[in-house]
Amino acid sequence: MKLFLPRYYVAGYDHVSVDRLKENGIRLLLCDIDNTLVSAFEPDPNEKVIRFIRQIEAAGIKVAVCSNSTRKRTLRFSEDLGIQKAYYFSFKPLPYNFIRAMHHYHVEPGQTALLGDQIFTDIIGGNAAGLYTILTNPVTVKDKTSTRLMRFFEKYVFIGLEKKYNFRKGVFDD
């Protein structure tokens, strides 16, 4: 059950505390796109997302995008944010692109955080790889069809997490 438990739970990406990341030795933040930073149906980063990324970078933390989205979407989104590295078709929860990103930035798993909105892809994958996992509330309730199925099962994971760890959906660390 601990594989499903995020290390940090926030109401939205913009609630991520830079100080908390620094205190935990984070040097690289891997960000999901769809429903983490913007809606899965929103093609471009908005000003709020751009400010968030700049704030993280200003603190000396590198940022990369790690998404299960298409090459075109992931690269365009990253380019619009001025992010150097983007990993598309990541097949999260598999750790391949986490490892590639850590190798590129010369960081260890304990120095890497993964920000995402899904337990079955982001949190399980990040925890299995030894990353500092950050679960964010989805940006919108409208999901792609494939994600809707995972959200159904997530309800039961939250029930188990509450029973075992007193971790409650909607009770954020921020």
LOPASE-131435 format. One record per residue: residue number from 0; residue in one letter; chain; x, z, y of N, C-alpha, C, O, CB in turn. Coordinates in steps of 0.2 Angstrom, whole numbers, plus 2048, in hexadecimal, padded with zeros to 3 digits. Glycine has a CB too. Example, Ala and Ser with C-alpha at 12.3 -4.5 7.8 and 13.67 -1.06 7.14 Angstrom:
2
{loke 0; 'a'; 'A'; {842; 827; 7E4}; {83E; 827; 7EA}; {842; 827; 7F0}; {847; 82A; 7EF}; {839; 82D; 7EA}} {loke 1; 's'; 'A'; {840; 823; 7F5}; {844; 824; 7FB}; {840; 827; 800}; {843; 828; 806}; {846; 81D; 7FD}} 
//
This chain:
174
{loke 0; 'm'; 'A'; {804; 800; 7FA}; {800; 800; 800}; {804; 800; 806}; {802; 7FD; 80C}; {7FB; 806; 800}} {loke 1; 'k'; 'A'; {80A; 803; 806}; {80F; 803; 80C}; {811; 7FC; 80E}; {812; 7FB; 814}; {815; 807; 80A}} {loke 2; 'l'; 'A'; {811; 7F7; 80A}; {812; 7F0; 80C}; {80D; 7EE; 811}; {80F; 7E9; 815}; {812; 7EC; 805}} {loke 3; 'f'; 'A'; {807; 7F0; 811}; {802; 7EE; 816}; {802; 7F2; 81C}; {7FF; 7F0; 821}; {7FB; 7EF; 812}} {loke 4; 'l'; 'A'; {806; 7F7; 81D}; {806; 7FC; 823}; {80B; 7F9; 828}; {811; 7F9; 827}; {808; 803; 820}} {loke 5; 'p'; 'A'; {809; 7F7; 82E}; {80D; 7F6; 833}; {811; 7FC; 836}; {80E; 801; 836}; {80A; 7F2; 839}} {loke 6; 'r'; 'A'; {817; 7FB; 839}; {81A; 800; 83C}; {818; 802; 843}; {818; 807; 845}; {822; 7FE; 83D}} {loke 7; 'y'; 'A'; {814; 7FD; 846}; {812; 7FD; 84D}; {80C; 7F9; 84D}; {80B; 7F4; 84B}; {817; 7FB; 852}} {loke 8; 'y'; 'A'; {806; 7FC; 850}; {800; 7F9; 851}; {7FE; 7F9; 858}; {7FD; 7FE; 85B}; {7FB; 7FD; 84C}} {loke 9; 'v'; 'A'; {7FC; 7F3; 85B}; {7FB; 7F2; 862}; {7F4; 7EF; 863}; {7F2; 7EB; 85F}; {800; 7EF; 866}} {loke 10; 'a'; 'A'; {7F1; 7F0; 868}; {7EB; 7ED; 86A}; {7EC; 7E5; 86C}; {7E7; 7E1; 86A}; {7E7; 7F0; 870}} {loke 11; 'g'; 'A'; {7F1; 7E3; 86E}; {7F3; 7DD; 870}; {7FA; 7DC; 871}; {7FE; 7E1; 872}; {7EF; 7DA; 876}} {loke 12; 'y'; 'A'; {7FD; 7D6; 870}; {804; 7D5; 871}; {807; 7D8; 877}; {80C; 7DA; 878}; {806; 7CD; 870}} {loke 13; 'd'; 'A'; {803; 7D7; 87D}; {805; 7DA; 883}; {805; 7E1; 884}; {807; 7E4; 889}; {800; 7D7; 889}} {loke 14; 'h'; 'A'; {803; 7E5; 87E}; {804; 7EC; 87E}; {80A; 7EE; 87A}; {80C; 7F4; 87A}; {7FE; 7EF; 87A}} {loke 15; 'v'; 'A'; {80E; 7EA; 878}; {815; 7EB; 874}; {819; 7EE; 879}; {81B; 7EC; 87F}; {818; 7E5; 871}} {loke 16; 's'; 'A'; {81C; 7F4; 878}; {820; 7F8; 87C}; {828; 7F5; 87B}; {82A; 7F6; 876}; {820; 7FF; 87B}} {loke 17; 'v'; 'A'; {82B; 7F3; 880}; {832; 7F1; 880}; {836; 7F7; 87E}; {83B; 7F6; 87B}; {834; 7ED; 887}} {loke 18; 'd'; 'A'; {834; 7FC; 882}; {838; 802; 880}; {838; 804; 879}; {83D; 806; 876}; {835; 808; 885}} {loke 19; 'r'; 'A'; {832; 804; 876}; {832; 805; 86F}; {836; 801; 86B}; {839; 803; 866}; {82A; 805; 86D}} {loke 20; 'l'; 'A'; {836; 7FA; 86C}; {83A; 7F6; 869}; {841; 7F7; 869}; {845; 7F8; 864}; {839; 7EE; 86B}} {loke 21; 'k'; 'A'; {843; 7F9; 86F}; {84A; 7FB; 871}; {84C; 801; 86D}; {852; 802; 86A}; {84C; 7FC; 878}} {loke 22; 'e'; 'A'; {848; 806; 86D}; {849; 80C; 86A}; {84A; 80C; 862}; {84E; 80F; 85F}; {843; 811; 86B}} {loke 23; 'n'; 'A'; {847; 806; 85F}; {847; 805; 858}; {84D; 800; 857}; {84D; 7FE; 851}; {841; 802; 856}} {loke 24; 'g'; 'A'; {851; 7FE; 85B}; {857; 7FA; 85A}; {855; 7F3; 859}; {859; 7EF; 856}; {85A; 7FC; 854}} {loke 25; 'i'; 'A'; {84F; 7F0; 85C}; {84D; 7E9; 85B}; {851; 7E5; 860}; {851; 7E6; 866}; {845; 7E9; 85C}} {loke 26; 'r'; 'A'; {854; 7E0; 85D}; {857; 7DB; 861}; {854; 7D4; 860}; {856; 7CF; 864}; {85F; 7DA; 85E}} {loke 27; 'l'; 'A'; {850; 7D3; 85B}; {84C; 7CD; 85B}; {845; 7CE; 859}; {843; 7D2; 855}; {84F; 7C8; 855}} {loke 28; 'l'; 'A'; {840; 7CA; 85D}; {839; 7CB; 85C}; {837; 7C4; 859}; {837; 7BF; 85D}; {835; 7CD; 862}} {loke 29; 'l'; 'A'; {834; 7C4; 853}; {831; 7BE; 851}; {82A; 7BE; 852}; {826; 7C3; 850}; {832; 7BD; 849}} {loke 30; 'c'; 'A'; {827; 7B9; 855}; {820; 7B9; 857}; {81C; 7B4; 854}; {81E; 7AE; 853}; {81F; 7B8; 85F}} {loke 31; 'd'; 'A'; {816; 7B6; 851}; {811; 7B1; 84E}; {80E; 7AE; 855}; {80E; 7B1; 85A}; {80C; 7B5; 84A}} {loke 32; 'i'; 'A'; {80B; 7A8; 854}; {807; 7A5; 859}; {7FF; 7A7; 859}; {7FD; 7AA; 85D}; {808; 79E; 859}} {loke 33; 'd'; 'A'; {7FC; 7A4; 854}; {7F5; 7A3; 853}; {7F2; 7AA; 852}; {7F3; 7AE; 84D}; {7F3; 79F; 84D}} {loke 34; 'n'; 'A'; {7EE; 7AC; 857}; {7EA; 7B2; 858}; {7EF; 7B8; 859}; {7EC; 7BE; 859}; {7E6; 7B3; 852}} {loke 35; 't'; 'A'; {7F5; 7B7; 85A}; {7FA; 7BC; 85C}; {7FB; 7BC; 863}; {7FA; 7C0; 867}; {800; 7BC; 858}} {loke 36; 'l'; 'A'; {7FD; 7B6; 865}; {7FF; 7B5; 86C}; {7F9; 7B1; 870}; {7F7; 7B2; 876}; {805; 7B0; 86D}} {loke 37; 'v'; 'A'; {7F6; 7AC; 86C}; {7F0; 7A8; 86F}; {7EC; 7A7; 869}; {7ED; 7A8; 863}; {7F3; 7A2; 872}} {loke 38; 's'; 'A'; {7E6; 7A5; 86B}; {7E1; 7A3; 866}; {7E4; 79D; 862}; {7E8; 799; 864}; {7DA; 7A0; 869}} {loke 39; 'a'; 'A'; {7E2; 79C; 85C}; {7E4; 797; 857}; {7E2; 790; 85A}; {7E5; 78B; 858}; {7E1; 797; 850}} {loke 40; 'f'; 'A'; {7DD; 790; 85F}; {7DA; 78A; 861}; {7DD; 789; 869}; {7DB; 784; 86C}; {7D3; 78A; 861}} {loke 41; 'e'; 'A'; {7E1; 78D; 86B}; {7E4; 78C; 872}; {7EB; 789; 871}; {7F0; 78C; 86E}; {7E5; 793; 875}} {loke 42; 'p'; 'A'; {7EC; 783; 874}; {7F3; 77F; 872}; {7F9; 782; 876}; {7FE; 781; 873}; {7F2; 778; 874}} {loke 43; 'd'; 'A'; {7F8; 785; 87C}; {7FE; 787; 880}; {7FE; 78E; 881}; {7F9; 792; 881}; {7FD; 783; 886}} {loke 44; 'p'; 'A'; {804; 791; 882}; {805; 798; 884}; {802; 799; 88B}; {803; 794; 890}; {80C; 79A; 884}} {loke 45; 'n'; 'A'; {7FE; 79E; 88D}; {7FC; 79F; 893}; {801; 7A4; 897}; {806; 7A6; 895}; {7F5; 7A3; 893}} {loke 46; 'e'; 'A'; {7FF; 7A5; 89E}; {804; 7A9; 8A2}; {805; 7B0; 89F}; {80B; 7B2; 8A0}; {801; 7A9; 8A9}} {loke 47; 'k'; 'A'; {800; 7B3; 89C}; {801; 7BA; 89A}; {806; 7BA; 894}; {80A; 7BE; 893}; {7FA; 7BC; 897}} {loke 48; 'v'; 'A'; {806; 7B5; 890}; {80B; 7B4; 88A}; {812; 7B3; 88D}; {816; 7B6; 88A}; {808; 7AE; 885}} {loke 49; 'i'; 'A'; {812; 7AE; 892}; {819; 7AD; 895}; {81C; 7B3; 898}; {822; 7B4; 897}; {818; 7A7; 89A}} {loke 50; 'r'; 'A'; {818; 7B7; 89B}; {81A; 7BD; 89E}; {81D; 7C2; 899}; {822; 7C5; 899}; {815; 7C1; 8A3}} {loke 51; 'f'; 'A'; {819; 7C3; 893}; {81B; 7C7; 88E}; {821; 7C5; 88B}; {826; 7C9; 88A}; {815; 7C7; 888}} {loke 52; 'i'; 'A'; {822; 7BF; 889}; {829; 7BC; 887}; {82E; 7BD; 88B}; {834; 7BF; 889}; {828; 7B5; 885}} {loke 53; 'r'; 'A'; {82D; 7BC; 892}; {833; 7BD; 897}; {835; 7C5; 897}; {83A; 7C6; 898}; {830; 7BB; 89E}} {loke 54; 'q'; 'A'; {830; 7C9; 896}; {831; 7D0; 897}; {835; 7D2; 891}; {83A; 7D6; 891}; {82A; 7D4; 897}} {loke 55; 'i'; 'A'; {834; 7D0; 88B}; {837; 7D1; 885}; {83F; 7CF; 886}; {843; 7D2; 884}; {834; 7CE; 87E}} {loke 56; 'e'; 'A'; {83F; 7C9; 888}; {846; 7C6; 889}; {84A; 7C9; 88E}; {850; 7CA; 88D}; {845; 7BE; 88A}} {loke 57; 'a'; 'A'; {847; 7CB; 893}; {84A; 7CF; 899}; {84D; 7D6; 896}; {852; 7D8; 899}; {845; 7D0; 89F}} {loke 58; 'a'; 'A'; {84A; 7D8; 891}; {84D; 7DF; 88E}; {852; 7DD; 889}; {855; 7E2; 886}; {847; 7E2; 88A}} {loke 59; 'g'; 'A'; {854; 7D7; 889}; {85A; 7D5; 884}; {858; 7D4; 87D}; {85D; 7D4; 879}; {85F; 7DB; 885}} {loke 60; 'i'; 'A'; {852; 7D3; 87C}; {84F; 7D2; 875}; {84E; 7CA; 874}; {84B; 7C8; 878}; {849; 7D6; 873}} {loke 61; 'k'; 'A'; {851; 7C7; 86F}; {850; 7C0; 86E}; {849; 7BF; 86B}; {846; 7C4; 868}; {855; 7BD; 869}} {loke 62; 'v'; 'A'; {846; 7BA; 86C}; {83F; 7B8; 86A}; {840; 7B1; 866}; {842; 7AC; 869}; {83A; 7B8; 870}} {loke 63; 'a'; 'A'; {83C; 7B1; 861}; {83B; 7AB; 85D}; {834; 7AB; 85A}; {831; 7B0; 85A}; {840; 7AA; 857}} {loke 64; 'v'; 'A'; {832; 7A5; 859}; {82B; 7A4; 857}; {82B; 7A3; 84F}; {82F; 79F; 84D}; {827; 79E; 85A}} {loke 65; 'c'; 'A'; {827; 7A6; 84C}; {827; 7A5; 844}; {820; 7A5; 842}; {81C; 7AA; 842}; {82A; 7AB; 840}} {loke 66; 's'; 'A'; {81D; 79F; 841}; {816; 79D; 840}; {815; 799; 83A}; {819; 795; 837}; {814; 799; 846}} {loke 67; 'n'; 'A'; {80F; 79A; 837}; {80D; 796; 832}; {80A; 78F; 834}; {807; 78B; 830}; {808; 79A; 82D}} {loke 68; 's'; 'A'; {80A; 78E; 83B}; {807; 788; 83E}; {80B; 782; 83D}; {810; 783; 83A}; {806; 789; 845}} {loke 69; 't'; 'A'; {808; 77D; 83F}; {80C; 776; 83E}; {812; 776; 842}; {813; 77A; 847}; {807; 771; 840}} {loke 70; 'r'; 'A'; {816; 771; 840}; {81C; 770; 844}; {81B; 76E; 84B}; {81E; 771; 850}; {820; 76A; 841}} {loke 71; 'k'; 'A'; {816; 76A; 84C}; {815; 768; 853}; {812; 76D; 857}; {815; 76E; 85D}; {80F; 762; 853}} {loke 72; 'r'; 'A'; {80E; 771; 855}; {80B; 777; 859}; {810; 77C; 85A}; {811; 77E; 860}; {805; 77A; 855}} {loke 73; 't'; 'A'; {814; 77E; 855}; {819; 783; 856}; {81F; 781; 85B}; {821; 785; 85F}; {81C; 785; 84F}} {loke 74; 'l'; 'A'; {821; 77B; 85A}; {827; 779; 85E}; {824; 778; 865}; {828; 77A; 86A}; {82A; 772; 85C}} {loke 75; 'r'; 'A'; {81E; 775; 866}; {81C; 774; 86D}; {81B; 77B; 871}; {81D; 77C; 876}; {815; 770; 86D}} {loke 76; 'f'; 'A'; {818; 780; 86D}; {816; 786; 870}; {81D; 78A; 872}; {81D; 78D; 877}; {812; 78B; 86B}} {loke 77; 's'; 'A'; {822; 78A; 86D}; {828; 78D; 86E}; {82C; 78A; 874}; {82F; 78D; 879}; {82D; 78C; 868}} {loke 78; 'e'; 'A'; {82B; 783; 875}; {82F; 77F; 87A}; {82B; 781; 881}; {82F; 782; 886}; {82E; 778; 879}} {loke 79; 'd'; 'A'; {825; 782; 881}; {821; 784; 887}; {823; 78B; 889}; {823; 78D; 88F}; {81A; 784; 886}} {loke 80; 'l'; 'A'; {825; 78F; 884}; {828; 796; 886}; {82F; 796; 887}; {832; 79C; 889}; {826; 79B; 880}} {loke 81; 'g'; 'A'; {833; 791; 886}; {83A; 791; 887}; {83E; 795; 882}; {843; 797; 883}; {83C; 794; 88E}} {loke 82; 'i'; 'A'; {83A; 795; 87C}; {83D; 799; 876}; {842; 794; 872}; {83F; 78E; 870}; {838; 79C; 872}} {loke 83; 'q'; 'A'; {848; 796; 871}; {84D; 791; 86E}; {84B; 790; 866}; {84C; 78A; 864}; {853; 795; 86E}} {loke 84; 'k'; 'A'; {849; 795; 862}; {848; 794; 85B}; {840; 795; 85A}; {83D; 79A; 85C}; {84C; 799; 857}} {loke 85; 'a'; 'A'; {83E; 790; 855}; {837; 790; 853}; {837; 78E; 84C}; {83A; 78A; 84A}; {832; 78C; 857}} {loke 86; 'y'; 'A'; {833; 792; 848}; {833; 791; 841}; {82B; 790; 83F}; {827; 794; 840}; {835; 797; 83D}} {loke 87; 'y'; 'A'; {82A; 78A; 83D}; {823; 788; 83B}; {822; 787; 834}; {827; 788; 830}; {822; 781; 83F}} {loke 88; 'f'; 'A'; {81C; 786; 832}; {81A; 786; 82A}; {81E; 78C; 827}; {822; 78B; 822}; {81C; 77F; 827}} {loke 89; 's'; 'A'; {81E; 792; 82A}; {822; 797; 827}; {820; 79A; 820}; {824; 79D; 81D}; {822; 79D; 82C}} {loke 90; 'f'; 'A'; {81A; 799; 81E}; {817; 79B; 818}; {818; 7A3; 817}; {819; 7A5; 812}; {81B; 798; 812}} {loke 91; 'k'; 'A'; {817; 7A6; 81D}; {816; 7AD; 81D}; {811; 7AF; 818}; {80C; 7AC; 818}; {815; 7B0; 824}} {loke 92; 'p'; 'A'; {812; 7B4; 814}; {817; 7B9; 814}; {81E; 7B8; 811}; {822; 7BD; 811}; {814; 7BF; 811}} {loke 93; 'l'; 'A'; {81F; 7B2; 80F}; {826; 7B1; 80C}; {82B; 7B2; 812}; {82A; 7B0; 818}; {827; 7AA; 80A}} {loke 94; 'p'; 'A'; {831; 7B5; 810}; {836; 7B7; 815}; {83B; 7B1; 818}; {83F; 7B3; 81C}; {83A; 7BC; 813}} {loke 95; 'y'; 'A'; {83B; 7AB; 815}; {840; 7A6; 816}; {841; 7A5; 81E}; {847; 7A6; 820}; {83D; 7A0; 813}} {loke 96; 'n'; 'A'; {83C; 7A4; 822}; {83D; 7A3; 829}; {83F; 7AA; 82D}; {843; 7A9; 832}; {837; 7A0; 82C}} {loke 97; 'f'; 'A'; {83E; 7AF; 82A}; {840; 7B6; 82D}; {848; 7B6; 82C}; {84B; 7B8; 831}; {83C; 7BC; 82A}} {loke 98; 'i'; 'A'; {84A; 7B4; 826}; {851; 7B5; 825}; {855; 7AF; 829}; {85A; 7B1; 82B}; {852; 7B3; 81D}} {loke 99; 'r'; 'A'; {852; 7A9; 829}; {855; 7A4; 82D}; {856; 7A7; 835}; {85B; 7A6; 838}; {851; 79E; 82D}} {loke 100; 'a'; 'A'; {851; 7AA; 837}; {851; 7AC; 83E}; {856; 7B1; 83F}; {85A; 7B1; 844}; {84A; 7AE; 841}} {loke 101; 'm'; 'A'; {856; 7B6; 83B}; {85B; 7BC; 83B}; {862; 7B9; 83A}; {867; 7BB; 83E}; {85A; 7C1; 835}} {loke 102; 'h'; 'A'; {863; 7B4; 836}; {86A; 7B1; 835}; {86C; 7AE; 83C}; {871; 7AE; 83E}; {86A; 7AC; 830}} {loke 103; 'h'; 'A'; {867; 7AA; 83F}; {869; 7A6; 845}; {86B; 7AB; 84B}; {86F; 7AA; 84F}; {863; 7A2; 847}} {loke 104; 'y'; 'A'; {867; 7B1; 84B}; {868; 7B5; 851}; {86D; 7BB; 84F}; {86E; 7BF; 853}; {862; 7B8; 853}} {loke 105; 'h'; 'A'; {870; 7BB; 849}; {875; 7C0; 847}; {872; 7C7; 847}; {875; 7CB; 84A}; {87B; 7BF; 84B}} {loke 106; 'v'; 'A'; {86C; 7C8; 844}; {869; 7CE; 844}; {867; 7D0; 83D}; {866; 7CC; 839}; {863; 7CF; 849}} {loke 107; 'e'; 'A'; {866; 7D7; 83C}; {864; 7D9; 835}; {85D; 7DA; 835}; {85A; 7DA; 83B}; {868; 7E0; 834}} {loke 108; 'p'; 'A'; {85A; 7DB; 82F}; {853; 7DD; 82F}; {850; 7E3; 833}; {84B; 7E2; 837}; {850; 7DE; 828}} {loke 109; 'g'; 'A'; {854; 7E8; 834}; {853; 7EE; 838}; {853; 7ED; 83F}; {851; 7F1; 843}; {857; 7F3; 836}} {loke 110; 'q'; 'A'; {856; 7E7; 841}; {856; 7E5; 848}; {851; 7E0; 84A}; {851; 7DD; 850}; {85D; 7E3; 84A}} {loke 111; 't'; 'A'; {84D; 7DE; 845}; {848; 7D9; 846}; {841; 7DC; 846}; {83F; 7DF; 841}; {849; 7D3; 841}} {loke 112; 'a'; 'A'; {83D; 7DA; 84B}; {836; 7DB; 84B}; {832; 7D5; 84A}; {833; 7D0; 84C}; {833; 7DF; 851}} {loke 113; 'l'; 'A'; {82C; 7D6; 846}; {827; 7D0; 845}; {821; 7D2; 848}; {81E; 7D7; 846}; {826; 7CE; 83E}} {loke 114; 'l'; 'A'; {81E; 7CE; 84D}; {818; 7CF; 850}; {813; 7CA; 84E}; {814; 7C4; 84E}; {818; 7CF; 858}} {loke 115; 'g'; 'A'; {80D; 7CD; 84B}; {808; 7C9; 848}; {801; 7CC; 848}; {801; 7D2; 848}; {80A; 7C6; 841}} {loke 116; 'd'; 'A'; {7FC; 7C8; 846}; {7F5; 7CB; 846}; {7F2; 7CB; 83F}; {7ED; 7CE; 83E}; {7F1; 7C6; 84A}} {loke 117; 'q'; 'A'; {7F6; 7C9; 83A}; {7F3; 7C9; 833}; {7F7; 7CE; 82F}; {7FE; 7CD; 82E}; {7F3; 7C2; 830}} {loke 118; 'i'; 'A'; {7F4; 7D2; 82B}; {7F7; 7D6; 826}; {7FA; 7D2; 820}; {800; 7D3; 81E}; {7F2; 7DC; 823}} {loke 119; 'f'; 'A'; {7F6; 7CD; 81E}; {7F9; 7CA; 818}; {7FE; 7C5; 819}; {801; 7C3; 814}; {7F3; 7C6; 815}} {loke 120; 't'; 'A'; {7FF; 7C3; 81F}; {805; 7BE; 820}; {80B; 7C2; 824}; {810; 7C2; 821}; {803; 7B8; 824}} {loke 121; 'd'; 'A'; {809; 7C4; 82A}; {80E; 7C7; 82E}; {811; 7CE; 82C}; {817; 7CF; 82B}; {80C; 7C8; 835}} {loke 122; 'i'; 'A'; {80C; 7D3; 82A}; {80E; 7D9; 829}; {811; 7DA; 822}; {817; 7DD; 821}; {808; 7DE; 829}} {loke 123; 'i'; 'A'; {80E; 7D7; 81D}; {811; 7D7; 816}; {818; 7D4; 816}; {81D; 7D6; 813}; {80C; 7D4; 811}} {loke 124; 'g'; 'A'; {818; 7CE; 819}; {81E; 7CA; 819}; {824; 7CE; 81D}; {82A; 7CE; 81A}; {81D; 7C3; 81C}} {loke 125; 'g'; 'A'; {822; 7D0; 823}; {827; 7D4; 826}; {82A; 7DA; 823}; {830; 7DC; 823}; {824; 7D6; 82D}} {loke 126; 'n'; 'A'; {825; 7DE; 820}; {827; 7E4; 81C}; {82B; 7E3; 816}; {830; 7E6; 815}; {820; 7E8; 81A}} {loke 127; 'a'; 'A'; {829; 7DD; 813}; {82D; 7DC; 80D}; {834; 7DA; 80F}; {839; 7DB; 80B}; {82A; 7D6; 809}} {loke 128; 'a'; 'A'; {835; 7D7; 815}; {83C; 7D5; 817}; {83F; 7DB; 81A}; {845; 7DA; 81C}; {83B; 7CF; 81C}} {loke 129; 'g'; 'A'; {83C; 7E0; 81B}; {840; 7E6; 81E}; {83F; 7E6; 826}; {843; 7E9; 829}; {847; 7E6; 81C}} {loke 130; 'l'; 'A'; {83B; 7E2; 829}; {83A; 7E1; 830}; {836; 7E7; 833}; {832; 7EA; 82F}; {837; 7DB; 832}} {loke 131; 'y'; 'A'; {836; 7E8; 839}; {832; 7EC; 83D}; {82C; 7E9; 83F}; {82C; 7E4; 843}; {836; 7EF; 844}} {loke 132; 't'; 'A'; {826; 7EA; 83B}; {820; 7E6; 83C}; {81C; 7E9; 841}; {81A; 7EF; 842}; {81D; 7E6; 835}} {loke 133; 'i'; 'A'; {819; 7E4; 845}; {814; 7E6; 84B}; {80E; 7E2; 849}; {80E; 7DC; 849}; {817; 7E4; 852}} {loke 134; 'l'; 'A'; {808; 7E6; 848}; {802; 7E3; 847}; {7FE; 7E3; 84E}; {7FE; 7E8; 851}; {7FE; 7E6; 842}} {loke 135; 't'; 'A'; {7FC; 7DD; 850}; {7F8; 7DD; 856}; {7F1; 7DB; 854}; {7EF; 7D8; 850}; {7FB; 7D8; 85B}} {loke 136; 'n'; 'A'; {7EC; 7DE; 858}; {7E5; 7DB; 858}; {7E5; 7D4; 859}; {7E9; 7D1; 85D}; {7E0; 7DF; 85D}} {loke 137; 'p'; 'A'; {7E1; 7D0; 856}; {7E0; 7C9; 857}; {7DE; 7C8; 85E}; {7DA; 7CB; 861}; {7DC; 7C6; 852}} {loke 138; 'v'; 'A'; {7E1; 7C2; 861}; {7DF; 7C0; 868}; {7D8; 7BF; 868}; {7D4; 7C0; 86D}; {7E3; 7BA; 86A}} {loke 139; 't'; 'A'; {7D5; 7BC; 863}; {7CE; 7BA; 863}; {7CB; 7BB; 85C}; {7CF; 7BB; 857}; {7CD; 7B3; 865}} {loke 140; 'v'; 'A'; {7C4; 7BC; 85B}; {7C1; 7BD; 855}; {7C0; 7B6; 851}; {7BF; 7B6; 84B}; {7BB; 7C0; 855}} {loke 141; 'k'; 'A'; {7C1; 7B0; 855}; {7C0; 7AA; 852}; {7C7; 7A8; 84E}; {7CC; 7A7; 851}; {7BE; 7A4; 857}} {loke 142; 'd'; 'A'; {7C6; 7A7; 848}; {7CC; 7A5; 844}; {7CB; 79E; 840}; {7C6; 79C; 840}; {7CD; 7AB; 83E}} {loke 143; 'k'; 'A'; {7D1; 79C; 83E}; {7D1; 796; 83A}; {7CD; 798; 833}; {7CD; 79E; 832}; {7D8; 793; 839}} {loke 144; 't'; 'A'; {7CB; 793; 830}; {7C7; 794; 829}; {7CC; 798; 824}; {7C9; 79D; 821}; {7C5; 78E; 826}} {loke 145; 's'; 'A'; {7D2; 796; 824}; {7D6; 799; 81F}; {7D8; 7A1; 821}; {7D9; 7A5; 81C}; {7DD; 796; 81F}} {loke 146; 't'; 'A'; {7D8; 7A2; 827}; {7D9; 7A9; 82A}; {7D3; 7AD; 829}; {7D4; 7B3; 827}; {7DB; 7A9; 831}} {loke 147; 'r'; 'A'; {7CD; 7AB; 829}; {7C7; 7AE; 828}; {7C7; 7B2; 822}; {7C4; 7B8; 821}; {7C1; 7AA; 829}} {loke 148; 'l'; 'A'; {7C9; 7AE; 81C}; {7C9; 7B1; 816}; {7CE; 7B7; 815}; {7CC; 7BD; 813}; {7CB; 7AC; 810}} {loke 149; 'm'; 'A'; {7D3; 7B7; 818}; {7D8; 7BC; 819}; {7D5; 7C2; 81D}; {7D6; 7C8; 81B}; {7DF; 7BA; 81C}} {loke 150; 'r'; 'A'; {7D2; 7C1; 822}; {7CF; 7C6; 826}; {7CA; 7CA; 822}; {7C9; 7D0; 822}; {7CB; 7C4; 82C}} {loke 151; 'f'; 'A'; {7C6; 7C7; 81D}; {7C1; 7CA; 819}; {7C5; 7CF; 814}; {7C3; 7D5; 814}; {7BE; 7C5; 814}} {loke 152; 'f'; 'A'; {7CB; 7CD; 812}; {7CE; 7D2; 80D}; {7D2; 7D7; 811}; {7D3; 7DD; 80F}; {7D3; 7CE; 809}} {loke 153; 'e'; 'A'; {7D4; 7D6; 818}; {7D7; 7DB; 81C}; {7D3; 7E1; 81D}; {7D5; 7E6; 81D}; {7D9; 7D8; 822}} {loke 154; 'k'; 'A'; {7CC; 7E0; 81D}; {7C8; 7E6; 81E}; {7C9; 7EB; 818}; {7C9; 7F1; 81A}; {7C0; 7E3; 81E}} {loke 155; 'y'; 'A'; {7CA; 7E9; 812}; {7CB; 7ED; 80D}; {7D2; 7F0; 80D}; {7D3; 7F6; 80B}; {7CA; 7EA; 806}} {loke 156; 'v'; 'A'; {7D7; 7ED; 810}; {7DD; 7F0; 811}; {7DD; 7F5; 816}; {7E0; 7FA; 815}; {7E2; 7EA; 813}} {loke 157; 'f'; 'A'; {7D9; 7F4; 81B}; {7D9; 7F9; 820}; {7D6; 800; 81D}; {7D8; 805; 81F}; {7D5; 7F7; 826}} {loke 158; 'i'; 'A'; {7D1; 7FF; 819}; {7CE; 804; 816}; {7D3; 808; 812}; {7D3; 80E; 812}; {7C8; 802; 811}} {loke 159; 'g'; 'A'; {7D7; 805; 80E}; {7DC; 808; 80A}; {7E1; 80B; 80E}; {7E4; 811; 80D}; {7DF; 803; 805}} {loke 160; 'l'; 'A'; {7E3; 808; 814}; {7E8; 80B; 818}; {7E6; 811; 81C}; {7E9; 816; 81D}; {7EA; 806; 81E}} {loke 161; 'e'; 'A'; {7DF; 811; 81D}; {7DC; 817; 820}; {7DC; 81D; 81B}; {7DE; 823; 81D}; {7D5; 816; 823}} {loke 162; 'k'; 'A'; {7DB; 81C; 815}; {7DA; 821; 810}; {7E1; 824; 80E}; {7E2; 82A; 80E}; {7D7; 81E; 809}} {loke 163; 'k'; 'A'; {7E6; 81F; 80E}; {7ED; 821; 80C}; {7F1; 824; 811}; {7F5; 829; 811}; {7F0; 81C; 808}} {loke 164; 'y'; 'A'; {7F1; 821; 817}; {7F5; 822; 81D}; {7F2; 824; 823}; {7F5; 825; 828}; {7FA; 81C; 81E}} {loke 165; 'n'; 'A'; {7EB; 825; 823}; {7E8; 827; 829}; {7E9; 821; 82F}; {7E9; 823; 835}; {7EA; 82E; 82C}} {loke 166; 'f'; 'A'; {7EA; 81B; 82D}; {7EB; 816; 831}; {7E4; 812; 832}; {7E1; 810; 82D}; {7F0; 810; 82E}} {loke 167; 'r'; 'A'; {7E1; 812; 838}; {7DB; 810; 839}; {7DB; 809; 83E}; {7DE; 809; 843}; {7D7; 815; 83D}} {loke 168; 'k'; 'A'; {7D7; 805; 83B}; {7D6; 7FF; 83F}; {7D3; 800; 846}; {7CE; 804; 847}; {7D1; 7FA; 83C}} {loke 169; 'g'; 'A'; {7D6; 7FE; 84B}; {7D4; 7FF; 852}; {7D7; 805; 855}; {7D6; 806; 85B}; {7CD; 7FF; 852}} {loke 170; 'v'; 'A'; {7DB; 809; 852}; {7DE; 80F; 855}; {7E5; 80D; 856}; {7E9; 80D; 851}; {7DD; 815; 850}} {loke 171; 'f'; 'A'; {7E7; 80B; 85C}; {7EE; 808; 85D}; {7F3; 80D; 85F}; {7F1; 813; 861}; {7ED; 803; 863}} {loke 172; 'd'; 'A'; {7F9; 80B; 85E}; {7FF; 80F; 860}; {800; 80F; 867}; {804; 813; 86A}; {805; 80D; 85C}} {loke 173; 'd'; 'A'; {7FD; 80B; 86B}; {7FE; 80A; 872}; {7F9; 80E; 876}; {7F9; 80E; 87C}; {7FF; 803; 874}} 
//
